[in-house]
Amino acid sequence: MDEKQLVSQALSAAIDGVLGVEQIAAIIEKPKSSDLGDLAFPAFQLAKTLRKSPQIIAGEIAEKIDTILICSCIFIILLFQQNLSEL
């Protein structure tokens, strides 16, 4: 699974499935400057649907996505450790 797919899944979970993984993957873009990060998700696309400002949406996603990605990493590590114990 590539980074864009992983981020799309985390974003979809963070916005409670308002957009599907495929929809998010189509919206994610590379910033013009690498100083701005590797991938960008324009939160203004959700403003009308969620009836919130893009700044508020971005803040809420940032709070949730840290937890989602940490949980995903823990799951992968635990799964990896479980497979090692089976060897």
RAZI-V971836 format. One record per residue. N is the residue number from 1. RES is the residue in three letters. PSI is psi as a letter, one per 30 degrees, with the letter a starting at -180 (999 if undefined). OMEGA is omega in radians with two decimals (none if undefined). NEAR is the number of other ideal C-beta (glycine too) atoms within 12 Angstrom. Layout:
N | RES | PSI | OMEGA | NEAR
N | RES | PSI | OMEGA | NEAR
This chain:
1 | MET | k | -3.13 | 13
2 | ASP | l | -3.08 | 12
3 | GLU | e | -3.11 | 16
4 | LYS | e | 3.12 | 23
5 | GLN | e | 3.12 | 19
6 | LEU | e | 3.12 | 24
7 | VAL | e | 3.12 | 30
8 | SER | e | 3.11 | 29
9 | GLN | e | 3.13 | 27
10 | ALA | e | 3.12 | 31
11 | LEU | e | 3.13 | 40
12 | SER | e | 3.10 | 28
13 | ALA | e | -3.11 | 24
14 | ALA | e | 3.13 | 33
15 | ILE | g | 3.05 | 33
16 | ASP | h | 3.04 | 17
17 | GLY | g | 3.10 | 15
18 | VAL | e | 3.00 | 25
19 | LEU | k | 3.10 | 28
20 | GLY | l | -3.12 | 17
21 | VAL | e | -3.12 | 24
22 | GLU | e | 3.12 | 15
23 | GLN | e | 3.14 | 19
24 | ILE | e | 3.14 | 33
25 | ALA | e | 3.13 | 24
26 | ALA | f | -3.10 | 17
27 | ILE | e | -3.10 | 25
28 | ILE | k | -3.12 | 30
29 | GLU | l | 3.04 | 18
30 | LYS | k | 3.10 | 15
31 | PRO | l | -3.14 | 14
32 | LYS | e | 3.13 | 9
33 | SER | k | 3.12 | 9
34 | SER | f | 3.07 | 10
35 | ASP | f | -3.11 | 8
36 | LEU | g | 3.11 | 11
37 | GLY | a | -3.12 | 15
38 | ASP | e | -3.14 | 17
39 | LEU | l | 3.12 | 24
40 | ALA | k | 3.06 | 23
41 | PHE | j | -3.12 | 33
42 | PRO | j | -3.08 | 20
43 | ALA | f | -3.12 | 30
44 | PHE | f | 3.12 | 18
45 | GLN | f | -3.13 | 24
46 | LEU | f | -3.01 | 29
47 | ALA | e | -3.10 | 18
48 | LYS | e | -3.12 | 13
49 | THR | e | -3.08 | 17
50 | LEU | f | 3.13 | 21
51 | ARG | h | 3.10 | 11
52 | LYS | l | 3.08 | 19
53 | SER | l | 3.10 | 15
54 | PRO | e | 3.13 | 20
55 | GLN | e | 3.12 | 14
56 | ILE | e | 3.12 | 17
57 | ILE | e | -3.14 | 30
58 | ALA | e | 3.11 | 25
59 | GLY | e | 3.12 | 16
60 | GLU | e | 3.11 | 23
61 | ILE | e | -3.13 | 33
62 | ALA | e | 3.12 | 20
63 | GLU | e | -3.08 | 15
64 | LYS | e | -2.99 | 21
65 | ILE | e | 3.07 | 29
66 | ASP | e | -3.13 | 16
67 | THR | e | -3.12 | 17
68 | ILE | e | -3.13 | 25
69 | LEU | e | 3.09 | 23
70 | ILE | e | 3.12 | 14
71 | CYS | e | 3.12 | 18
72 | SER | e | 3.13 | 22
73 | CYS | e | 3.12 | 16
74 | ILE | e | 3.14 | 14
75 | PHE | e | 3.14 | 14
76 | ILE | e | 3.13 | 16
77 | ILE | e | 3.14 | 14
78 | LEU | e | 3.11 | 14
79 | LEU | e | 3.12 | 14
80 | PHE | e | 3.13 | 14
81 | GLN | e | 3.12 | 13
82 | GLN | e | 3.12 | 12
83 | ASN | e | 3.10 | 11
84 | LEU | e | -3.10 | 10
85 | SER | f | 3.12 | 9
86 | GLU | f | -3.10 | 8
87 | LEU | 999 | none | 7
